[in-house]
Amino acid sequence: MERQDVPLGTHKIGNLLFSKTSRMELGDPCYEGDKVQTNFVRGNYHCFINVVEIDDWGKRVQRMWVEHEDHINKPKKWHSTETMLGVDAGLMSINTDGYQTYDTFLPKLEKAEKEQNPFAQIIDKRHFVSSSGYGDGNYPVAVSRENGDIGLIAALGIVFIYNETHPYLTEEKFVAEHEMNV
């Protein structure tokens, strides 16, 4: 599938399974270190991307996010975090704690890009990787906890594109839109 063939809007990419660990790693999959780890509700997570058209850039991933299966249809209270995730390879990943990202997934990623969505893939049910909007940069993270303001994280989103010229891409709209259960 080619990038131009991917429709605009939200795409469910697949599922991640966190059965042995409640730790998730977030970061650029092509670089060791600088991974953020956080505690999540164990279980099955649905993985999504939102594709938008940007003038002079074409189709881009505006955000990626994961939601625990028990929280998909529940109202969410999203919170911006102080975490900024750095990208230097044009990719962002969410994976199980300790998953060897680069060496393990790179050959599988190259194969998957030819067969699946060219923007994002699920690899081994343990690794969700997506292109990161405009590419390299620092990107904010928003979370939703299982009991509103308390408890373990049940959903997490990484925003790649938000700006004044595309009002639907502002960080505030991201949080508000997710409260309406994307």
C-alpha positions as CSV (number, residue, x, y, z in Angstrom):
1,M,0.0,0.0,0.0
2,E,1.3,3.5,-0.9
3,R,0.9,6.5,1.4
4,Q,-1.4,8.3,-1.1
5,D,-3.8,5.2,-0.9
6,V,-4.3,5.6,2.8
7,P,-7.6,7.4,3.5
8,L,-7.7,10.4,5.8
9,G,-9.1,10.0,9.3
10,T,-8.8,7.5,12.2
11,H,-7.3,4.0,11.6
12,K,-7.2,1.1,14.0
13,I,-3.8,-0.5,13.4
14,G,-4.1,-3.5,15.6
15,N,-3.6,-4.5,19.3
16,L,-0.8,-4.6,21.8
17,L,-0.9,-7.3,24.5
18,F,0.5,-6.4,27.9
19,S,0.0,-9.7,29.8
20,K,3.4,-10.2,31.5
21,T,4.2,-6.5,32.3
22,S,2.4,-3.3,33.2
23,R,5.3,-1.2,32.0
24,M,5.2,0.5,28.6
25,E,8.2,2.1,26.8
26,L,7.7,5.1,24.6
27,G,10.3,6.6,22.3
28,D,12.1,6.6,19.0
29,P,12.5,2.9,18.2
30,C,15.8,3.4,16.3
31,Y,17.7,4.8,19.3
32,E,18.7,3.2,22.6
33,G,18.1,5.3,25.7
34,D,15.7,8.2,26.2
35,K,12.8,5.8,26.5
36,V,10.0,6.9,28.8
37,Q,8.6,4.1,30.9
38,T,5.2,4.3,32.5
39,N,2.8,2.0,34.4
40,F,-0.4,0.8,32.6
41,V,-3.3,-1.4,33.3
42,R,-2.4,-4.9,32.0
43,G,-4.2,-6.3,29.1
44,N,-5.1,-5.8,25.5
45,Y,-4.7,-2.3,24.0
46,H,-6.2,-1.1,20.7
47,C,-3.8,1.0,18.7
48,F,-4.8,4.0,16.5
49,I,-3.4,6.7,14.3
50,N,-5.1,9.7,12.7
51,V,-4.0,10.7,9.2
52,V,-4.5,14.3,8.0
53,E,-3.6,16.2,4.8
54,I,-1.1,19.0,5.4
55,D,-0.5,21.6,2.6
56,D,2.9,21.1,0.9
57,W,3.5,18.0,3.1
58,G,0.8,15.5,1.9
59,K,-0.6,12.9,4.2
60,R,0.9,12.7,7.7
61,V,0.1,11.0,11.0
62,Q,-1.3,13.7,13.3
63,R,-1.3,11.5,16.4
64,M,-1.0,8.0,17.6
65,W,-2.7,6.5,20.7
66,V,-3.5,3.3,22.6
67,E,-6.6,2.5,24.7
68,H,-7.2,-0.5,27.0
69,E,-10.0,-2.6,25.6
70,D,-12.1,-2.1,28.8
71,H,-11.9,1.6,28.4
72,I,-12.7,2.0,24.6
73,N,-16.3,3.1,25.0
74,K,-16.0,4.9,28.3
75,P,-15.7,8.6,28.8
76,K,-12.1,9.6,29.3
77,K,-10.6,12.5,31.2
78,W,-7.4,13.3,29.3
79,H,-4.5,15.1,30.9
80,S,-1.5,16.6,29.2
81,T,1.8,15.5,30.8
82,E,5.1,17.3,31.0
83,T,6.7,14.5,29.0
84,M,8.1,15.4,25.6
85,L,9.3,12.5,23.5
86,G,12.2,13.1,21.2
87,V,12.3,11.7,17.7
88,D,15.4,11.5,15.5
89,A,14.4,8.8,13.0
90,G,11.0,10.0,12.0
91,L,9.3,7.2,14.0
92,M,7.7,6.8,17.4
93,S,7.0,3.6,19.2
94,I,4.9,2.2,22.1
95,N,6.1,-1.2,23.2
96,T,6.3,-3.6,26.1
97,D,9.0,-3.0,28.7
98,G,12.3,-4.5,27.6
99,Y,11.4,-5.2,24.0
100,Q,14.5,-4.9,21.9
101,T,13.3,-2.3,19.5
102,Y,15.8,-1.6,16.8
103,D,17.4,-5.0,16.2
104,T,14.2,-6.9,16.7
105,F,11.7,-4.8,14.7
106,L,13.6,-3.2,11.9
107,P,13.6,-6.2,9.5
108,K,9.9,-6.9,10.4
109,L,9.0,-3.2,9.9
110,E,10.5,-3.1,6.4
111,K,8.4,-6.2,5.5
112,A,5.2,-4.8,7.1
113,E,5.5,-1.5,5.4
114,K,5.0,-3.3,2.0
115,E,2.0,-5.3,3.2
116,Q,0.2,-3.0,5.7
117,N,-0.5,0.6,6.4
118,P,2.7,2.5,5.4
119,F,2.2,4.9,8.3
120,A,2.0,2.5,11.2
121,Q,2.3,-1.2,12.1
122,I,1.9,-3.6,14.9
123,I,4.8,-6.1,15.3
124,D,4.6,-9.2,17.4
125,K,1.7,-7.8,19.4
126,R,4.4,-6.1,21.5
127,H,5.4,-3.1,19.4
128,F,3.3,-0.3,17.8
129,V,5.4,1.9,15.6
130,S,4.2,5.0,13.6
131,S,5.7,7.7,11.5
132,S,5.8,10.9,13.5
133,G,4.0,13.7,11.7
134,Y,6.6,16.0,10.2
135,G,9.4,13.6,11.3
136,D,12.0,14.6,13.8
137,G,11.2,16.7,16.8
138,N,9.8,16.7,20.4
139,Y,6.2,15.6,20.9
140,P,3.8,15.9,23.9
141,V,2.0,13.0,25.6
142,A,-1.5,12.9,27.0
143,V,-2.8,10.2,29.3
144,S,-6.2,9.0,30.7
145,R,-6.3,7.1,34.0
146,E,-8.6,4.2,34.7
147,N,-10.5,6.2,37.4
148,G,-10.4,9.7,36.1
149,D,-7.6,11.4,38.0
150,I,-6.3,8.4,39.8
151,G,-5.2,4.8,39.1
152,L,-3.0,3.3,36.4
153,I,-2.9,4.7,32.9
154,A,-5.6,3.1,30.6
155,A,-4.9,5.2,27.5
156,L,-2.1,7.3,26.1
157,G,-1.8,9.6,23.1
158,I,1.2,11.2,21.4
159,V,0.5,14.4,19.4
160,F,2.7,15.0,16.4
161,I,0.9,17.9,14.6
162,Y,-1.1,20.7,16.1
163,N,-0.9,24.4,15.1
164,E,-2.9,27.6,14.5
165,T,-3.5,27.0,10.7
166,H,-5.2,23.7,11.4
167,P,-7.5,24.4,14.4
168,Y,-8.6,20.8,14.7
169,L,-5.0,19.9,15.4
170,T,-4.5,22.0,18.6
171,E,-3.5,20.2,21.8
172,E,-6.7,21.4,23.4
173,K,-8.8,20.0,20.6
174,F,-6.8,16.7,20.9
175,V,-7.8,16.4,24.5
176,A,-11.4,17.6,23.9
177,E,-11.9,15.2,21.0
178,H,-10.7,12.3,23.0
179,E,-13.1,13.1,25.7
180,M,-15.8,12.4,23.1
181,N,-14.3,8.9,22.6
182,V,-12.5,8.8,19.2
